[in-house]
Amino acid sequence: MIINTRQDLDSIQGTPEHADFIEKLKGSMTKTVNVAIYPDGYNDPEYTGELIEPIWEDQEDLTIIESFGFTKDEINLI
């Protein structure tokens, strides 16, 4: 089953598929972002400066749950 809307999700409430999708929604509330600062031209083939390692940071992103009509508090209660 394809779940594109809150209505699609609500129509399978009480099923294992619903529970699985809710867990995936909960997992979507953070994203891992590289916050390292790179100099201009870092990705150019001619760049000869020092190698800069990525700095990974988790950041909250509620875009997906909000697209399904949930708030952070609401999804955490399910």
Protein Blocks (a to p, Z undefined) as FASTA:
>chain_A
ZZfbfklmmmmgoiaklmmmmmmmmmmmpccddfbdcdehklpmklcbdcdddddddddd
fklmmmnopafklmmmZZ
